[in-house]
Amino acid sequence: MLFTLWFINLIVWCTAQKQNFLLIIVDDLRTALGCYGDAKAYTPNIDRLATEAAIFSQAFAQQALCAPSRNSFLTSRRPDTLHLYDFYNYWRKDIGNFTTLPQHLKNNGYITKSVGKVFHPGISSNNSDDSPYSWSETPFHPFTERYKDAPMCQTNMQMLPAQNLLCPVKVSSMPNKTLPDIEILREAKTFLSNQAGNSSPFFLAVGFQKPHIPFKYPKKYLKNHPLHKFEVPKPYKWSNNVSSIAYNPWNDLRKREDVAALNLKFPWEKIPKSFARLIIQSYYASVTYIDDLIGTLINHLERLSIRGDTTIILMSDHGWSLGEHAVWAKYSNYDVALKVPLIVSIPGLTYEKLKENTNVNNSSKGNQIFIDSIVELVDIFPTIADLANISIPICSNESMQITCSEGITFIPLIRAALKDEVILWKKAAFAQYPRPSIEPSIHPNSDEPRLKEIEAMGGIV
């Protein structure tokens, strides 16, 4: 009898230890997905994943800018704890030796790998993607990333290749006949193949670069998005009743040659509706491109017979405005800039139950679980730690040098939704955005002020 109990406990322990994680981070992705009810989206692969997952409809980033958001959710510390609101500081050097999500997993026996844009590259991750602390292997960046802003885009109106915002391309004409996200997919598949027979659990973080601008994507995806289906949001104007500090002048778009050719008066003149529709079209086409790659990645996981051992979390670092309030890009506290897709498929919890069409009642639509409770990206770290049975405590006021979290695990929400139960949860999410002045400016950049330039901080709860 004692031997039987010991053997059962050993099986449970081994199963828990073998939980793998595939974290898919899609840069600048708003909830422009079919599974979120967006009729303009064409995302069949992510939608298929969503049928085996919990879909969070109210997930929010803590800052709508790449580096601060990524540093925040990978350390589970809020931007005002990190004091990292820009691209030019590294938390271990300037703030505190905070443990990261991959570092915590690595310290507990996981093989950790970064492929693509996980941490923001550059000073904010010590020009090393936080290696060697966070990763078991050298982080991978695609060779063709160096051509990200190269003049390779051409329209009928341009004689020479240009640095455009809109840049559908023929892949075979690109350097090395590929694109960065295709390289990222290839490396991720290689890592998974190498891990398939490994007894050690893995944490693979895959950071796809699109739909981040420029919209350089295979032009074949335009066929899924005819221009006639896109219109600018209504009302397509900035309200005079809103403080100008809330406005971001989309300076990064203005630098692109095709946008500069519009000769728009800074900062309030709107992008013409005809060009605005082209921006929206290319955004959605870029999302379909990434959806295709994600489908290939998940299919590879299934072919290796490790899908049933792997939790998949699909998310973004923040959203992106597509003309709402006549505003574009991120750089604000608007809902569309902060709200992100968050899709979580967990073996033994959502994956098999939804795959078998288990009865999940009012919280579901069809064969999907929708969770409307508020969650934040700082909750990602404690949730994964919870699933790996290496939970971390909530941070106290004196927690600069310990492993802890300013978020909370949202696994109880998923368990409750599967039982069609409602539990008390967060009443609000907190996000913030800095500005160098009340009025929009180019120098200093209203959208990306350096730490020493910040004069005002906007917050939203």
Backbone torsions as a table, in degrees:
resi	resn	phi	psi	omega
1	MET	NA	-45.9	178.8
2	LEU	-62.8	-40.8	179.0
3	PHE	-62.3	-41.6	-179.9
4	THR	-61.5	-46.0	179.6
5	LEU	-63.2	-42.7	179.1
6	TRP	-61.7	-41.3	-178.8
7	PHE	-65.9	-41.4	178.1
8	ILE	-63.1	-44.2	178.7
9	ASN	-61.7	-37.7	179.2
10	LEU	-63.9	-41.7	178.8
11	ILE	-62.3	-45.6	179.8
12	VAL	-61.4	-44.5	-179.6
13	TRP	-62.0	-45.1	-179.3
14	CYS	-63.9	-40.2	179.4
15	THR	-62.3	-43.4	179.9
16	ALA	-63.7	-40.0	-178.6
17	GLN	-66.8	-26.5	-174.0
18	LYS	-85.6	-0.9	-179.5
19	GLN	-60.6	114.1	176.4
20	ASN	-91.9	162.6	179.0
21	PHE	-134.8	130.9	171.4
22	LEU	-117.5	107.9	179.3
23	LEU	-101.6	115.5	-179.1
24	ILE	-106.7	116.7	-179.1
25	ILE	-111.6	120.0	-178.7
26	VAL	-107.4	119.0	-171.6
27	ASP	-67.4	127.6	173.6
28	ASP	64.5	26.9	-177.4
29	LEU	-90.1	116.9	169.7
30	ARG	-83.3	-174.5	-177.0
31	THR	-81.3	48.0	-179.9
32	ALA	-88.6	62.1	-175.5
33	LEU	-132.2	147.7	178.4
34	GLY	-59.2	-39.2	-177.8
35	CYS	-68.2	-14.3	174.2
36	TYR	-95.8	9.1	176.0
37	GLY	84.2	13.9	179.0
38	ASP	-83.4	108.9	-175.9
39	ALA	-69.5	-18.8	180.0
40	LYS	-82.7	-16.9	-175.2
41	ALA	-79.0	148.8	169.8
42	TYR	-128.9	94.7	-174.4
43	THR	-136.4	64.6	-173.5
44	PRO	-63.7	-30.7	-176.5
45	ASN	-76.9	-44.2	175.4
46	ILE	-65.5	-37.5	177.9
47	ASP	-62.4	-36.9	177.5
48	ARG	-66.6	-42.7	175.5
49	LEU	-58.0	-38.8	-177.2
50	ALA	-65.1	-23.4	177.6
51	THR	-72.9	-9.0	179.4
52	GLU	-119.2	23.8	-168.9
53	ALA	-146.1	169.2	167.6
54	ALA	-91.3	133.3	-179.6
55	ILE	-110.4	118.6	179.8
56	PHE	-93.5	119.4	-176.0
57	SER	-89.6	-11.3	-178.2
58	GLN	-130.5	61.9	178.3
59	ALA	-106.0	133.6	-172.6
60	PHE	-131.0	139.7	171.5
61	ALA	-77.1	162.2	179.6
62	GLN	-93.1	-17.1	171.5
63	GLN	-157.3	136.3	-176.1
64	ALA	-87.1	61.1	176.1
65	LEU	-153.7	140.6	-167.6
66	CYS	-55.1	-63.0	-172.8
67	ALA	-62.5	-49.3	179.6
68	PRO	-61.5	-38.8	179.9
69	SER	-65.8	-46.1	-178.3
70	ARG	-66.1	-43.0	176.3
71	ASN	-60.9	-35.7	-179.3
72	SER	-67.4	-53.1	-175.0
73	PHE	-76.3	-23.4	178.6
74	LEU	-81.2	-17.0	172.9
75	THR	-107.9	-11.1	-173.3
76	SER	57.2	38.0	173.3
77	ARG	-122.3	139.9	-178.6
78	ARG	-74.3	155.8	-178.3
79	PRO	-55.0	-34.2	-179.2
80	ASP	-75.3	-16.2	169.9
81	THR	-80.2	-44.3	-179.3
82	LEU	-73.0	-27.3	-172.7
83	HIS	56.5	33.8	179.1
84	LEU	-117.7	93.4	-177.9
85	TYR	-105.6	1.1	-176.3
86	ASP	-136.7	-155.5	-175.0
87	PHE	-106.9	5.9	-160.3
88	TYR	-117.7	18.8	176.7
89	ASN	-139.6	150.6	-179.9
90	TYR	-116.5	124.1	-169.6
91	TRP	-60.0	-38.0	-177.3
92	ARG	-65.0	-32.3	-178.6
93	LYS	-85.1	-40.5	-168.9
94	ASP	-103.8	-20.2	-173.6
95	ILE	-124.2	-65.2	-177.4
96	GLY	-170.3	157.7	-175.2
97	ASN	-83.9	62.6	-175.9
98	PHE	-71.2	137.0	175.2
99	THR	-74.8	139.5	177.9
100	THR	-97.6	165.4	175.7
101	LEU	-55.8	-54.9	-179.9
102	PRO	-64.4	-31.9	178.0
103	GLN	-64.6	-42.7	179.1
104	HIS	-62.5	-41.5	177.6
105	LEU	-67.9	-42.9	178.4
106	LYS	-59.7	-41.9	179.8
107	ASN	-67.4	-13.8	-179.5
108	ASN	-115.4	30.6	168.9
109	GLY	95.2	3.5	179.6
110	TYR	-86.9	144.5	167.1
111	ILE	-86.3	120.3	-174.6
112	THR	-114.0	137.6	-176.4
113	LYS	-141.3	135.7	175.3
114	SER	-111.0	125.7	178.8
115	VAL	-126.5	117.7	179.9
116	GLY	87.0	-148.2	-175.7
117	LYS	-92.2	97.5	177.1
118	VAL	-107.4	-78.1	160.8
119	PHE	-69.3	154.5	173.6
120	HIS	-72.5	128.9	-178.8
121	PRO	-67.3	152.3	177.1
122	GLY	113.1	-156.5	-174.0
123	ILE	-59.5	-37.0	-174.3
124	SER	-65.4	-14.5	173.0
125	SER	-126.7	28.6	175.1
126	ASN	63.8	29.2	-179.3
127	ASN	53.3	26.2	-176.0
128	SER	-143.8	6.7	-172.9
129	ASP	56.5	35.0	-180.0
130	ASP	62.0	31.6	172.8
131	SER	-85.0	149.7	1.6
132	PRO	-90.2	4.9	-173.1
133	TYR	-59.4	-47.1	-169.3
134	SER	-90.1	-21.8	-166.2
135	TRP	-125.3	139.7	176.0
136	SER	-76.1	-28.7	-179.2
137	GLU	-124.7	162.1	179.0
138	THR	-62.5	127.9	177.6
139	PRO	-58.4	146.4	-178.2
140	PHE	-104.1	130.9	170.0
141	HIS	-126.1	137.3	-176.0
142	PRO	-67.2	143.8	178.8
143	PHE	-58.7	-40.7	-174.7
144	THR	-77.3	0.6	175.2
145	GLU	-59.8	-28.6	-179.1
146	ARG	-64.6	-16.3	179.9
147	TYR	-99.9	14.7	-173.5
148	LYS	-53.8	-44.8	-177.0
149	ASP	-109.3	17.1	179.6
150	ALA	-70.4	150.8	179.3
151	PRO	-73.5	88.4	-177.5
152	MET	-124.2	6.6	-175.8
153	CYS	-103.6	143.6	-177.1
154	GLN	-147.6	135.7	175.2
155	THR	-118.1	174.8	179.2
156	ASN	-64.6	-20.1	-178.2
157	MET	-91.4	-8.0	-176.1
158	GLN	-112.2	130.8	-179.6
159	MET	-77.1	-34.9	-176.1
160	LEU	-120.3	156.3	175.9
161	PRO	-56.4	144.0	-173.7
162	ALA	-133.0	167.1	174.5
163	GLN	-91.8	79.6	-174.4
164	ASN	-93.9	161.3	168.8
165	LEU	-74.3	-46.2	-179.2
166	LEU	-92.9	120.3	-170.4
167	CYS	-148.9	57.5	172.2
168	PRO	-66.0	135.1	-171.9
169	VAL	-132.1	163.0	168.1
170	LYS	-91.6	115.7	-171.5
171	VAL	-58.5	-37.7	-177.9
172	SER	-64.9	-15.7	178.7
173	SER	-95.8	-0.8	-179.8
174	MET	-84.9	160.1	175.6
175	PRO	-53.0	133.7	-177.4
176	ASN	60.1	13.1	178.2
177	LYS	55.6	39.5	179.9
178	THR	-153.4	-178.9	176.1
179	LEU	-132.4	158.1	-175.6
180	PRO	-54.3	-43.1	-177.1
181	ASP	-69.0	-27.4	175.0
182	ILE	-69.0	-39.7	175.0
183	GLU	-63.7	-40.5	179.1
184	ILE	-61.1	-44.9	177.3
185	LEU	-58.6	-46.2	-177.6
186	ARG	-60.4	-44.1	-179.8
187	GLU	-66.9	-39.7	178.9
188	ALA	-63.1	-41.5	177.7
189	LYS	-63.4	-40.3	178.7
190	THR	-61.8	-44.6	178.9
191	PHE	-60.6	-46.2	-179.4
192	LEU	-61.7	-40.8	178.5
193	SER	-61.5	-40.0	-179.6
194	ASN	-69.8	-27.0	-177.5
195	GLN	-90.3	-11.9	-172.5
196	ALA	-56.6	-37.1	-179.3
197	GLY	-101.0	11.3	-176.1
198	ASN	-89.8	135.9	-179.6
199	SER	-78.0	-17.2	179.4
200	SER	-81.4	138.8	177.3
201	PRO	-70.8	157.1	-179.3
202	PHE	-127.0	156.3	170.2
203	PHE	-125.8	109.7	179.4
204	LEU	-109.7	118.7	175.2
205	ALA	-104.9	121.4	-178.3
206	VAL	-116.0	118.0	-178.9
207	GLY	-109.3	101.1	176.8
208	PHE	-78.9	144.5	-171.1
209	GLN	-89.2	-32.3	177.5
210	LYS	-86.5	151.1	13.6
211	PRO	-90.0	27.1	172.9
212	HIS	-57.0	143.7	179.7
213	ILE	-73.5	155.9	-1.8
214	PRO	-70.8	154.0	-179.7
215	PHE	-79.3	73.7	178.5
216	LYS	-100.9	106.9	-173.0
217	TYR	-149.0	160.2	178.5
218	PRO	-61.0	126.6	-173.6
219	LYS	-64.4	-16.5	-179.6
220	LYS	-60.7	-23.0	-178.0
221	TYR	-76.0	-9.2	174.8
222	LEU	-65.7	-25.6	-178.4
223	LYS	-63.8	-25.0	177.6
224	ASN	-80.2	-7.8	-172.2
225	HIS	-138.0	69.8	176.7
226	PRO	-59.9	142.9	-172.5
227	LEU	-59.9	-29.4	-174.3
228	HIS	-64.8	-17.8	-177.8
229	LYS	-85.5	-1.7	-176.9
230	PHE	-110.8	135.1	173.1
231	GLU	-132.7	156.6	176.9
232	VAL	-73.6	151.5	179.5
233	PRO	-63.4	155.1	176.2
234	LYS	-117.5	136.3	-3.6
235	PRO	-78.5	139.5	-179.6
236	TYR	-92.4	69.4	-180.0
237	LYS	-163.1	157.2	175.7
238	TRP	-87.0	132.6	-178.5
239	SER	-82.6	132.6	176.6
240	ASN	-70.1	-11.7	179.3
241	ASN	-83.9	-4.2	-179.0
242	VAL	-105.1	136.4	179.0
243	SER	-59.7	140.8	-178.9
244	SER	-65.6	-17.3	178.8
245	ILE	-67.5	-20.7	178.7
246	ALA	-78.6	-14.3	-174.7
247	TYR	-85.3	132.5	170.5
248	ASN	-109.3	128.2	-172.2
249	PRO	-83.6	15.1	177.0
250	TRP	43.9	54.6	-178.2
251	ASN	-62.1	-32.4	-179.0
252	ASP	-66.9	-32.6	175.9
253	LEU	-69.8	-38.4	-176.3
254	ARG	-62.6	-25.2	-178.7
255	LYS	-75.6	-17.2	-179.0
256	ARG	-74.3	141.0	-171.2
257	GLU	-61.9	-38.8	-179.3
258	ASP	-70.1	-31.9	175.9
259	VAL	-75.7	-41.4	178.4
260	ALA	-58.8	-33.6	-179.2
261	ALA	-66.5	-13.6	177.6
262	LEU	-76.0	-15.9	177.7
263	ASN	54.8	50.2	-178.7
264	LEU	-80.4	139.1	179.1
265	LYS	-77.4	125.0	-178.7
266	PHE	-76.7	140.1	-3.7
267	PRO	-105.3	-4.4	-164.2
268	TRP	-97.7	-17.8	-176.9
269	GLU	-64.7	133.2	-175.0
270	LYS	-81.2	151.3	170.0
271	ILE	-66.3	132.1	178.8
272	PRO	-54.4	144.9	-176.0
273	LYS	-59.0	-34.8	-179.1
274	SER	-63.2	-41.0	178.7
275	PHE	-77.0	-35.0	178.2
276	ALA	-58.6	-40.1	178.5
277	ARG	-63.8	-35.3	177.5
278	LEU	-67.0	-37.5	176.8
279	ILE	-62.2	-48.2	-179.0
280	ILE	-61.9	-41.6	178.3
281	GLN	-59.6	-46.8	-178.2
282	SER	-68.9	-32.3	175.6
283	TYR	-61.4	-49.8	-178.4
284	TYR	-66.5	-35.4	176.8
285	ALA	-65.8	-38.4	177.1
286	SER	-63.9	-38.1	178.2
287	VAL	-65.5	-40.7	177.8
288	THR	-63.7	-38.5	175.6
289	TYR	-57.4	-48.9	-179.6
290	ILE	-67.9	-37.0	176.0
291	ASP	-57.1	-40.9	178.8
292	ASP	-61.3	-44.1	179.9
293	LEU	-66.7	-40.1	178.6
294	ILE	-63.5	-39.3	176.4
295	GLY	-60.4	-42.4	177.9
296	THR	-63.4	-40.0	-179.8
297	LEU	-65.0	-45.2	-179.5
298	ILE	-68.9	-37.3	175.5
299	ASN	-60.8	-38.3	178.6
300	HIS	-65.2	-41.3	177.5
301	LEU	-59.6	-40.1	179.6
302	GLU	-69.2	-40.5	179.6
303	ARG	-64.1	-29.2	179.2
304	LEU	-81.1	-3.0	179.2
305	SER	62.3	33.5	175.6
306	ILE	-120.1	7.8	178.5
307	ARG	-61.9	-38.6	-178.5
308	GLY	-71.9	-7.4	177.2
309	ASP	-108.9	6.3	-168.6
310	THR	-126.3	119.6	170.4
311	THR	-76.5	131.4	177.2
312	ILE	-111.9	125.9	174.7
313	ILE	-120.8	121.1	177.2
314	LEU	-110.6	130.3	-174.6
315	MET	-154.5	178.7	173.3
316	SER	-130.5	166.7	176.7
317	ASP	-81.9	-23.0	176.4
318	HIS	-178.3	178.0	178.7
319	GLY	-91.8	-157.1	-176.1
320	TRP	-162.4	128.6	178.8
321	SER	-79.5	135.2	178.6
322	LEU	-118.5	54.4	175.7
323	GLY	94.7	-4.5	174.5
324	GLU	-59.4	131.3	-175.9
325	HIS	61.9	20.3	-175.3
326	ALA	61.7	28.8	-179.7
327	VAL	-113.1	148.0	-179.8
328	TRP	-127.8	159.8	174.0
329	ALA	72.5	-152.4	-175.0
330	LYS	-103.4	-124.0	167.9
331	TYR	60.0	30.0	179.6
332	SER	-153.3	176.3	175.8
333	ASN	-103.1	16.0	177.2
334	TYR	-70.2	150.1	-178.3
335	ASP	-51.5	-44.5	-176.5
336	VAL	-68.6	-21.4	177.8
337	ALA	-86.1	-22.1	-175.4
338	LEU	-104.6	-30.7	-177.0
339	LYS	-74.6	135.4	-176.9
340	VAL	-128.1	154.7	168.4
341	PRO	-70.8	142.3	174.6
342	LEU	-143.9	110.5	-175.5
343	ILE	-124.5	124.3	-171.4
344	VAL	-127.7	116.7	179.4
345	SER	-115.4	117.2	-171.2
346	ILE	-121.0	121.2	175.0
347	PRO	-58.3	137.4	179.6
348	GLY	81.0	-5.7	-179.5
349	LEU	-126.6	-67.4	178.6
350	THR	-101.7	-35.5	-168.4
351	TYR	-60.4	-59.9	-177.2
352	GLU	-70.3	-38.9	-175.3
353	LYS	-64.3	-43.2	180.0
354	LEU	-76.7	-33.0	177.9
355	LYS	-61.2	-35.1	178.9
356	GLU	-89.0	3.4	179.3
357	ASN	60.8	42.4	175.9
358	THR	-60.9	146.9	-177.5
359	ASN	-65.1	111.2	171.1
360	VAL	-127.7	112.4	-161.3
361	ASN	-84.0	-106.2	-166.2
362	ASN	-65.9	-24.1	-179.0
363	SER	-81.8	1.9	-176.1
364	SER	-118.8	157.5	172.1
365	LYS	-126.1	106.5	-174.4
366	GLY	71.3	-125.4	-178.6
367	ASN	-105.8	38.9	-178.8
368	GLN	-132.2	151.1	174.7
369	ILE	-105.7	121.0	174.4
370	PHE	-106.6	127.6	178.7
371	ILE	-114.8	117.4	-176.0
372	ASP	-93.9	-3.9	177.2
373	SER	-65.1	150.4	-178.9
374	ILE	-76.2	130.1	171.3
375	VAL	-131.1	161.6	-178.6
376	GLU	-127.7	159.4	-179.1
377	LEU	-66.9	-22.9	174.0
378	VAL	-65.6	-11.2	177.9
379	ASP	-82.5	-11.7	-176.4
380	ILE	-63.5	-49.5	-178.5
381	PHE	-56.6	-56.1	-178.0
382	PRO	-64.7	-27.1	178.2
383	THR	-68.4	-47.1	178.7
384	ILE	-65.2	-40.3	177.5
385	ALA	-61.7	-38.6	177.2
386	ASP	-61.7	-47.4	-179.9
387	LEU	-64.1	-30.6	179.9
388	ALA	-86.3	2.5	-178.4
389	ASN	61.2	34.6	175.9
390	ILE	-134.0	53.3	-175.0
391	SER	-58.6	153.7	178.6
392	ILE	-121.2	152.5	-178.0
393	PRO	-76.4	161.7	171.7
394	ILE	-73.4	139.2	-176.6
395	CYS	-66.5	140.7	170.9
396	SER	-95.1	-174.9	177.9
397	ASN	-69.9	-20.6	-179.7
398	GLU	-114.6	73.2	-172.3
399	SER	-136.2	30.9	-174.4
400	MET	-68.6	-29.6	-172.1
401	GLN	-117.9	15.8	179.9
402	ILE	-117.2	162.5	175.9
403	THR	-81.5	114.0	-179.5
404	CYS	-158.5	178.7	-173.8
405	SER	-133.9	143.3	171.0
406	GLU	-98.0	7.5	173.0
407	GLY	-115.0	-174.1	178.1
408	ILE	-137.2	150.3	177.9
409	THR	-64.4	136.8	178.0
410	PHE	-102.6	15.8	175.7
411	ILE	-59.4	-38.3	176.2
412	PRO	-57.7	-32.3	177.3
413	LEU	-65.1	-41.0	-179.5
414	ILE	-67.9	-44.6	179.2
415	ARG	-61.3	-40.9	179.7
416	ALA	-66.0	-41.6	-179.7
417	ALA	-63.2	-38.0	178.5
418	LEU	-64.4	-26.7	178.1
419	LYS	-96.2	4.9	-177.4
420	ASP	59.8	39.9	177.8
421	GLU	-110.5	156.0	175.6
422	VAL	-116.5	130.2	178.8
423	ILE	-122.5	156.0	177.7
424	LEU	-66.7	138.8	-176.5
425	TRP	-146.2	-167.2	-179.9
426	LYS	-58.0	141.9	176.5
427	LYS	-92.0	-15.7	-176.6
428	ALA	-158.3	157.9	169.0
429	ALA	-107.9	155.1	179.6
430	PHE	-121.4	128.7	176.4
431	ALA	-137.5	162.7	-178.0
432	GLN	-150.5	158.1	176.2
433	TYR	-149.2	132.4	-178.3
434	PRO	-88.8	154.1	173.6
435	ARG	-136.2	148.0	176.5
436	PRO	-83.2	-12.8	-178.3
437	SER	-166.9	170.5	178.4
438	ILE	-69.7	-41.7	-176.9
439	GLU	-91.8	147.5	177.7
440	PRO	-61.3	142.9	-179.9
441	SER	-146.9	158.7	175.1
442	ILE	-92.8	-42.1	178.3
443	HIS	-129.4	109.5	-4.1
444	PRO	-68.7	158.0	-174.8
445	ASN	-72.2	115.0	179.0
446	SER	-58.2	-32.6	-176.2
447	ASP	-78.8	-35.1	-174.6
448	GLU	-133.8	62.5	180.0
449	PRO	-68.3	142.6	172.4
450	ARG	-73.0	159.7	-174.5
451	LEU	-54.0	-43.7	-177.0
452	LYS	-72.3	-12.7	-178.9
453	GLU	-93.3	-8.9	-173.1
454	ILE	-71.1	122.9	178.7
455	GLU	-113.6	-20.4	-177.6
456	ALA	-144.6	148.6	179.7
457	MET	-128.1	120.9	176.2
458	GLY	-94.3	138.1	177.7
459	GLY	-129.9	155.1	177.2
460	ILE	-140.3	138.0	-179.3
461	VAL	-124.1	NA	NA
